[in-house]
Amino acid sequence: MAGIIKFFILFFVIAIAVAILIKKASKPRYLKIAEMTNLPPELGVNKNLHLEKRVQKLEASLPSEFKERLKRRYLSEHPKATEAYFEACFYELKRFFIMCSLLNNVLMFSKKVDAIWHEMLMYTKEYEKFSSDLCGEHIHHAPNDTVTPDPHGRAWFDLLYAKLFAFTEFTPVAWGTFFQNPLHPGLLEELRTLSVEDLSRRYFRENVDQDTVHALLTEIKNEIERFKKENDPYKGLKLSPTAIDSAPILAGAMLYYSYHHFDEYEGHMGKLNPANNYSGNSTACGSSCRNDNHDSSCSGDGGGSSCGSSCGGGCGSS
């Protein structure tokens, strides 16, 4: 009798272990990546851009109690999500808010990240205080059902994101494939010919830290000037699509091939990083944060069109 009981206990333990293994093996890839991703401190900002105080201000604007309530709500509304997945998406949302606090217009290109923003809006008092503490006014998020491709908007987002933040393993999971679209020739001409002061007035908020803006725009302008005089510095180079340290190289390649080979951009980027599909994909989704009266839209989750919602009014003074 004792032997039979031991057999059933052993069988029960093995069955549970097998069930756990099957569950882990069947876990979606994006959840697995979230669990293995190391999230750098201070949002992984570029140390040359003097963003540390802005990150500290953001963190101070998001009390731990608010975050924990938000996490509980999000996980209850999204039962398939894990705590690690929430943390990775929330990390990317905080990066998005940093961009909103710097720029006049920021499109949201991620359904995953936007979903947490939607949950934040349910806490009206806490969200209003967060917006006011970080930006001096409400960061609006208004629905927009129009689907309008915006590959050039996505390219501008990709360049700025790559200049501001270090990529993590979860970054392309959250935002989709980067650098699929070339920068618009008109934007490149502005970046090349306009002064840092003029570009700052055109694209950045009035009260933004000018040291940050000057460092960011000077880096981009210097890169464009260098590329004007160089033969293709990326010819024959092959990058691993899974290497997160490839992002700065791909950002530079996007600038170079947008400037010199706009019409053949996909082919050149495809040779540099053949595992990614450079087909001019313009699917994305989310919201925008802007300080004018125009709305942008989004759809999908990865390229350069927008759908879902827009952020009218933006976040003003810092």
C-alpha positions as CSV (number, residue, x, y, z in Angstrom):
1,M,0.0,0.0,0.0
2,A,2.8,2.4,1.0
3,G,4.5,1.6,-2.4
4,I,1.3,2.6,-4.3
5,I,1.1,5.9,-2.4
6,K,4.7,6.7,-3.1
7,F,4.1,5.9,-6.8
8,F,1.1,8.2,-7.0
9,I,3.0,11.0,-5.1
10,L,5.9,10.6,-7.5
11,F,3.6,10.6,-10.5
12,F,1.9,13.7,-9.2
13,V,5.2,15.6,-8.7
14,I,6.4,14.6,-12.2
15,A,3.1,15.7,-13.7
16,I,3.4,19.1,-12.1
17,A,7.0,19.5,-13.2
18,V,6.1,18.6,-16.8
19,A,3.2,21.0,-16.7
20,I,5.5,23.8,-15.6
21,L,8.0,23.0,-18.2
22,I,5.4,23.0,-20.9
23,K,4.0,26.3,-19.7
24,K,7.5,27.9,-19.8
25,A,8.2,26.4,-23.2
26,S,5.0,27.8,-24.6
27,K,5.6,31.3,-23.2
28,P,5.5,34.0,-25.9
29,R,8.9,35.2,-27.1
30,Y,8.2,38.8,-26.0
31,L,7.6,37.6,-22.4
32,K,10.8,35.6,-22.4
33,I,12.8,38.6,-23.7
34,A,11.3,40.9,-21.1
35,E,12.4,38.5,-18.4
36,M,16.0,38.3,-19.7
37,T,16.4,42.1,-20.4
38,N,18.7,44.2,-18.2
39,L,17.2,47.7,-17.8
40,P,20.1,50.2,-17.5
41,P,19.9,52.7,-14.7
42,E,18.9,56.3,-15.4
43,L,16.9,55.0,-18.4
44,G,20.1,54.3,-20.2
45,V,20.4,58.0,-21.4
46,N,23.4,59.2,-23.5
47,K,25.8,60.6,-20.9
48,N,26.9,63.3,-23.3
49,L,23.5,64.9,-23.5
50,H,23.1,66.1,-19.9
51,L,19.8,64.3,-19.3
52,E,20.5,63.0,-15.8
53,K,18.5,65.8,-14.0
54,R,15.6,65.3,-16.4
55,V,15.5,61.6,-15.6
56,Q,15.6,62.3,-11.9
57,K,12.7,64.7,-12.3
58,L,10.7,62.1,-14.1
59,E,11.4,59.4,-11.5
60,A,10.4,61.9,-8.7
61,S,7.2,62.6,-10.6
62,L,6.3,58.9,-10.4
63,P,5.9,57.8,-6.8
64,S,6.4,54.1,-6.1
65,E,2.9,53.9,-4.7
66,F,1.4,55.1,-8.0
67,K,3.5,52.7,-10.0
68,E,2.5,49.8,-7.8
69,R,-1.2,50.6,-8.2
70,L,-0.7,51.0,-11.9
71,K,1.1,47.6,-12.1
72,R,-1.7,45.8,-10.2
73,R,-4.3,47.4,-12.5
74,Y,-2.4,46.6,-15.7
75,L,-1.7,43.0,-14.7
76,S,-5.3,42.4,-13.8
77,E,-6.5,43.9,-17.1
78,H,-3.8,41.9,-19.0
79,P,-3.7,38.4,-17.4
80,K,-1.2,37.0,-19.9
81,A,1.4,39.7,-19.0
82,T,4.1,39.2,-16.4
83,E,5.7,41.6,-13.9
84,A,8.9,41.6,-16.0
85,Y,6.9,42.5,-19.1
86,F,5.2,45.3,-17.3
87,E,8.5,46.6,-16.0
88,A,10.1,46.5,-19.5
89,C,7.1,48.3,-21.1
90,F,6.9,50.9,-18.3
91,Y,10.6,51.6,-18.8
92,E,10.0,52.3,-22.4
93,L,7.0,54.5,-21.6
94,K,9.3,56.6,-19.3
95,R,11.7,57.0,-22.2
96,F,8.8,58.2,-24.3
97,F,7.8,60.8,-21.6
98,I,11.4,62.0,-21.6
99,M,11.1,62.6,-25.4
100,C,7.8,64.3,-24.9
101,S,9.4,66.6,-22.3
102,L,12.1,67.6,-24.9
103,L,10.3,67.8,-28.2
104,N,7.4,69.7,-29.7
105,N,6.0,66.6,-31.4
106,V,6.6,62.9,-30.5
107,L,4.7,60.1,-32.2
108,M,3.9,56.9,-30.2
109,F,4.8,53.8,-32.3
110,S,4.0,51.0,-29.8
111,K,0.8,49.4,-28.9
112,K,2.6,47.6,-26.0
113,V,3.8,50.9,-24.5
114,D,0.7,52.8,-25.3
115,A,-1.4,50.2,-23.4
116,I,0.3,51.2,-20.1
117,W,-0.2,54.9,-20.9
118,H,-4.0,54.1,-21.2
119,E,-4.0,52.5,-17.8
120,M,-2.2,55.5,-16.3
121,L,-5.0,57.8,-17.5
122,M,-7.4,55.9,-15.4
123,Y,-5.8,57.5,-12.3
124,T,-6.8,61.0,-13.2
125,K,-5.5,62.8,-10.1
126,E,-2.2,61.0,-10.0
127,Y,-1.7,61.4,-13.8
128,E,-2.5,65.1,-13.6
129,K,0.1,65.6,-10.9
130,F,2.6,63.5,-12.8
131,S,2.1,65.7,-15.9
132,S,2.3,68.9,-14.0
133,D,5.4,67.8,-12.0
134,L,7.3,66.7,-15.2
135,C,6.1,69.2,-17.8
136,G,4.3,72.0,-16.1
137,E,0.9,71.1,-17.7
138,H,-1.3,68.1,-18.7
139,I,0.1,65.6,-21.1
140,H,-3.0,64.9,-23.2
141,H,-3.9,61.6,-24.8
142,A,-6.9,61.9,-27.1
143,P,-8.3,59.1,-29.3
144,N,-7.9,59.2,-33.0
145,D,-9.3,56.6,-35.3
146,T,-7.7,57.7,-38.5
147,V,-4.9,55.5,-39.9
148,T,-2.2,57.5,-41.6
149,P,1.2,56.1,-42.6
150,D,4.0,58.2,-41.4
151,P,7.4,56.6,-42.4
152,H,9.3,59.9,-42.1
153,G,7.9,60.5,-38.7
154,R,9.1,57.0,-37.7
155,A,12.5,57.7,-39.1
156,W,12.8,60.9,-37.1
157,F,11.7,59.0,-34.0
158,D,14.2,56.3,-34.6
159,L,17.1,58.8,-35.0
160,L,16.3,60.7,-31.8
161,Y,15.6,57.6,-29.8
162,A,19.0,56.1,-30.8
163,K,20.8,59.3,-29.9
164,L,19.0,59.7,-26.6
165,F,19.0,56.1,-25.2
166,A,21.0,52.9,-25.2
167,F,19.1,50.0,-26.8
168,T,18.1,47.0,-24.7
169,E,17.0,43.5,-25.8
170,F,13.4,44.6,-25.3
171,T,13.7,47.9,-27.2
172,P,12.8,46.4,-30.7
173,V,10.1,44.2,-29.0
174,A,8.4,47.4,-27.7
175,W,8.9,49.6,-30.8
176,G,9.3,47.2,-33.7
177,T,12.2,47.2,-36.1
178,F,14.2,50.5,-36.2
179,F,15.8,52.3,-39.1
180,Q,13.4,50.8,-41.8
181,N,12.6,54.2,-43.2
182,P,14.9,57.0,-44.6
183,L,14.9,60.5,-43.2
184,H,12.9,62.9,-45.3
185,P,15.2,65.0,-47.6
186,G,13.7,68.2,-46.4
187,L,14.4,67.3,-42.8
188,L,18.0,66.4,-43.7
189,E,18.5,69.7,-45.5
190,E,17.2,71.6,-42.4
191,L,19.5,69.6,-40.1
192,R,22.4,70.4,-42.4
193,T,21.7,74.1,-43.1
194,L,19.8,75.6,-40.2
195,S,21.5,76.8,-37.0
196,V,21.2,74.9,-33.8
197,E,19.2,77.8,-32.4
198,D,16.7,77.7,-35.4
199,L,16.4,73.9,-35.1
200,S,15.8,74.2,-31.4
201,R,13.0,76.7,-31.9
202,R,11.4,74.5,-34.6
203,Y,11.6,71.1,-33.0
204,F,12.1,71.5,-29.3
205,R,10.2,73.0,-26.4
206,E,10.9,76.5,-25.4
207,N,12.1,75.8,-21.8
208,V,14.1,72.7,-22.6
209,D,17.7,72.4,-21.3
210,Q,19.6,74.1,-24.1
211,D,22.8,72.1,-23.2
212,T,20.9,69.0,-24.1
213,V,19.5,70.4,-27.3
214,H,22.9,71.9,-28.4
215,A,24.8,68.6,-27.7
216,L,22.2,66.5,-29.5
217,L,21.8,68.7,-32.6
218,T,25.6,69.4,-32.9
219,E,26.2,65.6,-32.9
220,I,23.7,65.1,-35.7
221,K,24.9,68.1,-37.7
222,N,28.6,67.0,-37.4
223,E,27.7,63.5,-38.5
224,I,25.9,64.8,-41.6
225,E,28.9,67.0,-42.5
226,R,31.3,64.1,-42.1
227,F,29.2,61.9,-44.3
228,K,29.2,64.5,-47.0
229,K,32.9,64.0,-47.4
230,E,33.2,60.3,-46.9
231,N,32.8,57.4,-49.3
232,D,30.4,54.7,-48.0
233,P,31.8,53.8,-44.6
234,Y,29.4,50.9,-44.2
235,K,30.2,49.1,-47.5
236,G,30.8,45.4,-46.9
237,L,29.9,45.7,-43.2
238,K,27.5,43.0,-41.8
239,L,25.8,43.5,-38.5
240,S,24.0,41.0,-36.3
241,P,20.3,41.9,-35.9
242,T,20.4,40.6,-32.3
243,A,23.3,42.7,-31.2
244,I,21.9,45.7,-29.3
245,D,25.3,47.5,-29.7
246,S,24.6,47.6,-33.5
247,A,22.0,50.4,-33.0
248,P,24.5,53.4,-33.1
249,I,26.0,52.0,-36.3
250,L,22.6,51.5,-37.9
251,A,21.6,55.1,-36.8
252,G,24.6,56.4,-38.6
253,A,23.9,54.3,-41.6
254,M,20.3,55.6,-41.7
255,L,21.7,59.2,-41.8
256,Y,24.3,58.3,-44.5
257,Y,22.0,56.3,-46.8
258,S,19.1,58.8,-46.4
259,Y,21.5,61.6,-47.5
260,H,23.3,59.8,-50.3
261,H,21.0,57.0,-51.5
262,F,17.4,58.0,-50.5
263,D,15.9,56.1,-53.4
264,E,18.0,53.0,-52.8
265,Y,17.8,53.2,-49.0
266,E,16.2,49.8,-48.5
267,G,18.8,47.9,-50.6
268,H,21.7,49.5,-48.8
269,M,20.3,48.9,-45.3
270,G,19.4,45.4,-46.3
271,K,23.0,44.6,-47.2
272,L,24.2,46.1,-43.9
273,N,21.7,44.1,-41.8
274,P,20.3,41.4,-44.1
275,A,18.3,39.6,-41.4
276,N,15.9,42.5,-41.1
277,N,13.3,43.3,-43.6
278,Y,14.0,46.8,-45.0
279,S,10.8,47.0,-47.1
280,G,9.8,50.5,-46.1
281,N,7.3,49.0,-43.5
282,S,5.2,51.8,-42.1
283,T,3.1,50.0,-39.5
284,A,3.1,51.3,-36.0
285,C,0.6,52.4,-33.4
286,G,0.1,54.6,-30.5
287,S,-0.1,58.3,-29.6
288,S,1.7,61.5,-30.1
289,C,2.6,64.3,-27.7
290,R,2.6,67.7,-29.3
291,N,2.0,71.3,-28.4
292,D,0.0,72.3,-31.5
293,N,-3.6,71.7,-32.6
294,H,-2.8,69.0,-35.2
295,D,-3.6,65.3,-34.5
296,S,-1.5,62.4,-35.6
297,S,-2.8,58.8,-35.9
298,C,-1.3,55.3,-35.7
299,S,-1.8,51.6,-36.6
300,G,0.1,48.4,-36.2
301,D,3.2,47.9,-34.1
302,G,6.5,48.5,-35.7
303,G,7.2,50.8,-38.6
304,G,6.1,54.3,-39.4
305,S,2.4,54.8,-39.5
306,S,0.4,56.0,-36.6
307,C,-3.0,55.0,-35.1
308,G,-5.0,55.0,-32.0
309,S,-4.4,58.3,-30.2
310,S,-2.8,61.6,-30.1
311,C,-1.4,63.8,-27.4
312,G,-2.7,67.3,-28.0
313,G,-1.5,70.2,-26.0
314,G,1.7,68.3,-25.1
315,C,3.8,68.9,-22.0
316,G,5.0,72.5,-21.8
317,S,7.7,74.0,-19.6
318,S,10.2,71.8,-17.8
